[in-house]
């Protein structure tokens, strides 16, 4: 059974976006939920940390408690991506272990006023 709101389920189905809903227990014992988008296509001139240009990556969005009345915040990618000049993209951070993988953290914070309850969701976040 899906833990995504109906609007998100409909958007993903209508758009044909491949995804997988993930859950795991944190070391503290709480449940963590996320949506994995394998082979997510993006526009940009990004390279893998070990070389080679990429146009796709695995993308992970964590769902906070209270989502969709609580805003989405940040995302994670595999593989680790760099700019064409070899530097880290702005606001990327440390490696983060989630769901049996090590992910590159991308800090992309929305202001509370930028999250419109009942309108925003995965459709607007992606």
MOMOPE-V442561 format. One record per backbone hydrogen bond with DSSP energy under -1.0 kcal/mol. NH is the residue of the N-H (numbers start at 1). CO is the residue of the C=O. If there is no record, write none. Layout:
nh = {NH NH}
co = {CO CO}
This chain:
nh = {9 10 11 12 13 14 15 17 20 22 24 26 29 32 34 35 36 37 40 40 42 47 48 49 51 54 57 58 59 60 61 63 67 69 74 75 76 77 78 82 83 86 92 93 96 98 101 103 104 105 106 107 114 115 119 120 125 126}
co = {5 6 7 8 9 10 11 12 36 34 32 30 26 24 22 61 20 59 37 57 55 82 52 80 48 46 40 78 37 76 35 33 64 66 108 106 60 104 58 47 87 83 89 105 103 101 98 96 77 94 75 91 111 112 116 116 121 122}
